[in-house]
Amino acid sequence: MRGGEERSTGIRKKGSGVRQWLVLDGRGETEVVEAGKHAIMRRTGLPARDLRILDPLLSYPSTLLGRERAIVINLEHIKAIITAHEVLLLNSRDPSVTPFLQELQARILRHHHQTLADANPNPDDAIKILPFEFVALEACLEAACSVLENEAKTLEQEAHPALDKLTSKISTLNLERVRQIKSRLVAITGRVQKVRDELEHLLDDDDDMAEMYLSEKLAEQDDLEKAEDTSSADDVDDHIDRTAPEISLDNVVGRDSHGTRDSATYSAVTKQLDVEELEMLLEAYFVQIDGTLNKLSTLREYVDDTEDYINIMLDDKQNHLLQMGVMLTTATLVVSAFVVVAGIFGMNIHIELFDDQKAGMTQFLWTVGGSTAGTIFLYVVAIAWCKHKRLLE
């Protein structure tokens, strides 16, 4: 460990991206390790492309990968690597990760105590204990699904009052609140959908689920290696009388086959694993995240229905304004006829109506009254005609 720390220190001085990892072992003990990319690759057996998924400087969607020696988890605020005997957390200093870290440590401690108790089992109390990697995986899935579910509930509690208020009064402030809620709804729905797709992909592929049985693969690999070593020793005893060149050739062949033995062993072990236990675990959280997605879909439908209702209200108001415009335009048109009459009498020409002052006043009043009545009559006729043609309600 000291040598690793010295190497990490040397890498840090060179500035090649050494990061702090919080390591939780199988006994629930924690340790902060500063290591670079290559050190983590050697420790977990992961390729560099899988480590990029956990890079906080890069924006990767939710991902859940099973590899030969580790499980890579990038779910919401959780960025971790799970092996058969330890968990490596990248962003342990994030305040949002603290509750998850406490829960994960508590689960690992309970698993450690159950494992110790299972070492000397009582026949009446024999229970099935999940492998270490599944205990950690379940904690990660529960934390991610719970975060998304809580955000969905909070958004739902904020959305309904805002939408109801908008339907009762359409204003700029209410429209802005609904716009922000809709933006959050789209973002949360995308995150939930991605987690759901990851779980669905795993459930549809037994090989991917089998890759996550790290403890069983490790145990069966050790058994196969022991069996191969025993078989090799027997073959050497049976063919002890071979010549030196032949023995040298056999050793060369043995070295060539040993280079691919690990990967072949892992593949053989993976194909033999029963994934029912992991499938049941993933299905439980798939149902939970699917319920959250359905809740968001229902909220989205409510938002869409509210938008449709608002559009109908706006269209109705627009129709009323158009009708008012038709009525005002009609009134302007008929009043123009009265203006024409007034304009004629206002012209600087001789009119016999003004010659007789006594009779002229009476005739003037009849002219004004008749023009007014005619204007009103024309307006009523015009409005009646518009209603007949269904231009007005």
C-alpha positions, 0 to 999 in steps of 0.5 A: 500500500505504501508503494502504491501511495508513493506511486500515486504521489508521483503521478499527482506531481506530474498532474495526470488526473489523480482522484480521491476514491473512497473504498469500502471493503467487505467489513464496512471499513472505509479508506480514502485512496488517491489513485490515477486511471491506470491504478484503478484499471489494474485494481478493477480490471476495467478498460479506460472507456468504462472509467470515462463513464464515471468522469465528473467532467464528462456528461454521461447518461445513467449507465449500469455495466457488468464486466468480468471483475467489476460492476460500473455504476453511474446512476444519478448522483452515484458514481461507483465501481463494485468488485467482489470484495469492495466498493470504490466511490468517486464523489464521496465528498458530495453532500447528496452522496452522504446519506447513500454512503451511510446506508451502504456502509450499514448494509455492508456491515449487516452483510458481514455479520450475516456472513460470519454467522453463516460460517457456523450455521444453525440448520434451523436458521439457514438463510440465503445471503446475497453476494457482496456485489448484489448488496452494494448494487441494491443499495445503489439502485435503491438510492437512485430510484428513491431520489428520482421518486422524491423529485417526481413527488415534489414536482407533482406537489408543485405542479397541481396548484400552479396549473389550477391557478393558471386555469383560474387566472391567465397571467404572465407570472402563472404562465412562467411558473408553468413553463418552469414546471414543464421544463423540470418535468421534461428533464426528470422524465428523461432521467427516469426513462434512461434508468428504466431503459438500463434496467430493462436492457439488463433484464432482457439479456441473461449474459449481461446479468451473468457478468454481474455474478462476480463472487461466483465467477471468482470462486468457480474460476479458482476451482477450475484453475485448481482442477487444471493444475491438478490435471496438468500435474497428472499429465506430466507424471504420465509422460515423464519419459518424453525427451527434453526437446519435446518437454520444451515444446510442451512448455511453449504450448502451455505458455501460449494457452495460459495467456487466454486461459483467464478470459476463457475461464470467465466465459465458461463460468458466465454461461453456467450461472443462473441469473434468477436471483439477480433478475428478481432484484432488478425486477423489483427496482424496475417496477419502482422506476416504472411506477415513477415514470407512469406518475410523470406521464400522468403529470405530463398528460395533466399539463397537456390537458391544462395547455389545451384548456388554456388554448381553448380559453384564449381562442374563445377570448379571441373570438369575442374580440373579433366579434367586438371588432365586427360590431365596432366596424359595423357601427363605424360604417353606419355612423359614417352615413350620418356624418355624410348627412352632417357634412352636406348640411355643413357645406357653404351652399344655399339651402332653402331649409335655412330660409324660414327660421321658424319652419327651418328649426322644425325641419332641422330637428326632423332631419337630425332625428330621421338621420339618427333613427336611420343610422340605428336602423341600419346598424340593427339590420347589419347586426341581424344579418351578421348573426344570420350568417353566423358571423356573430353569436 
